Amino acid sequence: MVGEIHLARIDFTDGSAAKVRPVLLLKPNSFNDVLYLPLTSNLLTKGIHIDTNSLKEGNLPKTSVVVYEKPGVIATGLLLRKIGTLQNIIYEKIISELIAFLKS
């Protein structure tokens, strides 16, 4: 599960609606939830750029940005399907950026 990219039903932060979006799974917890980072295809967004070459398995339809400044938690039941799994070196880079962001 860790390092996988899934499509998930994500609620907007204001609670007004939900949308199916890709997310990078970081760590499951004991509440049947998982910590995640959202992906966006808006390449101007601050974050780490990834594409299909960043995956060790699967296919990413569009070059995307992993938004490490917006972590969230989602119930595993809202994960719809797996898209792929990141290469370990790319995953570690994202985790390093997340840690640096949290420390700043």
N, C-alpha and C positions, 0 to 999 in steps of 0.2 A: 504494500500500500504506500509506503513512504517513497516519494520521488515519482509517483504516478500522476498523470494528468487525466482528469475525468471531466465529463460533462455533468453539471449539477444544477439543481433548481436553487437559485440564490435570491433571497429577498433583498430589495433595495434597503439601504440603511435607514431611510425614513419610514419604512414599513408600507409604502403606498402600493407596491406591486412586487412581482417576482419575475425572473427571467432565467432561461437556461444558458449557462455560461461555463467556459472551461476553467478549471481550478487545478492548482498544483497541491497535492496532498503532502503535508509535512509530518504529522504525528497524530496517531489515534490516542484517545484518552479513555479513562475507565467509565465514561458516561455514554459509550456508543456514539461518540462524536469524533470528528477529526479536525485538527488545525490545518488551515489551507491558506494559500495565496491566490488571488484572482489573476487571470490572464486577460489581456485586451489586445485587439488587433490595431488599436490606435498607437502607431509607432512613435508618436510624439510624447507619450506618457513616460514618466520617469520609471526606470526599472531595468531588468535584464532582458535583452532580446533573445528569443529562441526561435528555432524553426525545426523542420523534420530532421535536419542533420544533428540537432541537439539531442535527439532521442536515440536510445539503444534499441527500442522497439516501438512500433506504431507509426502513425502518420499525423502530422499537424497540418491542417489544410491551409493555414495562413501563417506568415511570420507574425509572432506575437511578443508581447512584453509581459514578463512576470512582475507584478506590482508588489514589491516587497514592503512598501509602506502601508499596506492595507490588509494585514492578516485577519482572518476570521475563523469561526468555528461553525461546523455544519454537522447535522445528524447524518450518519452513514446511509440512512434510508433515503436521503435526498440526492445521493450519487446515482446518476442514471446509467452511465456506461464509461468504460475505460477507453481513452484515446491512445495512450502510450506511456512510456517510462523514460525519464530523463537519464542521460549519461551521468555517471557519478560525479565527474569533474564539474559539470554544469550545475548539478544540484548543490555541490559543496560551495560553489561561487555564490549561488543565491542565498544559501544559509549564512555565509559570511557577510553578505550585504544586509541581510535581515538583522543579524546580531549587531553590526555597526550602527544601523538605524536605531535599534532599541537602546543602545548605549549613548546615543547622542542627545 
